[in-house]
Amino acid sequence: MNQSPKRAALRQAVGEGLLTRVRANSVVDWLPLDVHISVADATVTVLGVAGARAFWKERLLAAFKTRTMAPFVAGASFVFGEQPYALMKIAMSAYKLMARNAGYLSVSSGGKGIVLVDFLEMPALLVESKGWHAICHGQCEAVFHYLDMPGEITLSDVSASSFRYTMKCGSAG
């Protein structure tokens, strides 16, 4: 996607003003939630839902290889074994570092082969964002892909301020 027409279309959909705003910050600066949502929604506008999910899947797979995340990914695999629960805990831990005053999330086991990712007390902007849901689904896909494991991902329990992603390991999907 780096030099493709889709990259140019994505940059245009995000807008030069927002790109300048993002570039002006360091990787540890807070950006308001609307910035994250604008970028996420632009991926759906340009790539469609399936394309945006694939885009975010590739972003997380690339992040797993970075100097920052690779030790955590390896450690989780060593301690808990090659299973989605541990990787989702690692992947979702970044949420509290990137978003403040934007609810919280919980990753838990829902029984054998089931991982529950609950987003709670979320702003309506996030709950209603197709782009945000593409990120969530793409991250679940990335975990299954990384572990070379089939799985099924479902969205449920959507309310004005919460939703749940359920990952069923070993399912066709």
Secondary structure, 3 states (H helix, E strand, C coil): CCCCHHHHHHHHHHCHHHHHHHHCCCCCCCCCHHHHHHHHHHHHHHHHHHHHHHHHHHHHHHHCCCCCCHHHHHHHHHHHCCCHHHHHHHHHHCHHHHCCCCCEEEEEECCCCEEEEEEECCCHHHHCCHHHHHHHHHHHHHHHHHCCCCEEEEEECCCCCCEEEEEEECCCC
